[in-house]
Amino acid sequence: MAFNMTSGGGRRSRGLPAMAEINVTPFVDVVLVLLIIFIITAHVMDYGIEVNVPKTKTVASTAKELPVVQLSAKSELFLGSDPVNLVDLPAAIHARFPGQTTVFFKADQKLPYGQVIQVAAELGTAKFNVNLVTQPDSPRH
């Protein structure tokens, strides 16, 4: 193995080893920018009316293309983010989501049980499968 140290045409200075470290600063910058973007936009992903749902151990996931019926703490009924009357609810679901038989139902936990059951019964009478939306319960230690 031979090399020429007198020519000075090489890339390295005489006697210094090659740099073996990877510069991670650009990678960290990109990751921090993405983190900030996700923090700012995270609240936008949870759209709709503010409903304080009860907590349980199991949670059903919702999809955006399925109808979500929401009953607010003020007993206001919504289909997605649009207000709707209880009597007109089945027709509104059929109009916006033709052929859909599954409905996700969010109700504020402070509402009287009778109001929640009244909406669930109306959906059941219209032959919808009603899935109740809850929050995950915090683990007990």
N, C-alpha and C positions, 0 to 999 in steps of 0.2 A: 504494500500500500504506500503510495507516494503522493505528495502534494507539494505545491510550490508556495513558499511563504515570502518570497522576495518580490513577486510580481506586483503586489498591491492591487490587483484587479478583482479580487474576491469581494463579496458583499460584507463580510465580517471584518472587524478590526483585528489586528494581530493579537492573539493570545486571549480574546474574549470568547466565552462559550456562546452557543446559539441560545436565543430566548425560547424557553419551553413553556411559558405561561400563556394561557388563553385569556384574552381581554373579555370579561363578562359584563362590563359596564353597559354596552348597548343592549344586551339581553335584559339586564335589570331595568333599564329605562323603559323598554317596551312592556315588560311585565307590569311595572308600576302604572303606566298609562292605561293598560287594559284593566287593571284593578280599579282605578279611578272611574273609568267608563262604566264598569259593571256596578259599582257602588251608586253612581248617579242614576243609572237607568233601572236599577232593581225595583224601585217602587212603581215604575210605569208598567211592569209586567203583570202586576196584580191589579187588573182593571175592574171597574164596576162600583157598586154602592158599598159603603162601609157597613159591614155586618159583623158583629161580634159573635161568632159561632162557638158552641160549646166544645170542650176538649175531650178527646177519647184516645184510646190506645191504638186503634187502627184508623187509617185515613184512606178514602177512595180518591184517586186522582181524577181531575177533570180535564177534558179536552176542549179546545176553543170552538170546535164545530158543533158541540152539543149545547142544547138549551140550558141556561142557568136561571132559575127562578129565585128571587131574593125577597125576603120579608124583613124590612128594616126595623130598628128599634121603635120607630114612630108608627109602626103597623102599615107602612107603605109597601105596596107590592110592585116588583119590577121584573121584567123579562130582559135579562142582560142589564143594560143601563136605562131602558125605556120603561116609564111607569105604565102599569096595566091594571085594569079592573079584574077582580076575582072571577066574575061571570064571563068576561071576555078572554080569560087566560088560555083555555084549551084552543080556542080558535086562533089566538095570536101565535101560539106555539106551532100549530099546524101550518099557518101562513108563512112564518119565518123559517121553519125547519120541516119541510114536507117529508113525510115518511118516517120521521124520527119517533121512536117509542120510549126513549130513555130521557129523563129530565133530572138535572141536578138541582137540589133545593137547599138554599142557605136561609137560615132563620136566626135572628138575634137571640141569644140565650136568655135575655131578660123578658122576652115576650111570654104572655100566658100560654100554657099548653094548648088551650082550646083554639087559639088563633092559628097556631102552627098546624094542628090537626085539620082545621077547616080547609086550609090551602092544600094539604096533602090529600085529603079526601076528594077535593075537587079534581086534582090531578089523577087520582086513582079511578074516579068515576069516568074520566075521559080516556081510560085504558093506557095511562102512561106508567112506566116503571119509574118509581121515585127513588133517587139515591140522595141521602142526606149528606151534606158537606160539613165536615168538622175540622178542628185543628188538632195537631198531634199533642198529646199530653206530655208535660215535662216529666222526665224520669224521677222517681223517688229514691232517695238514698237512705 
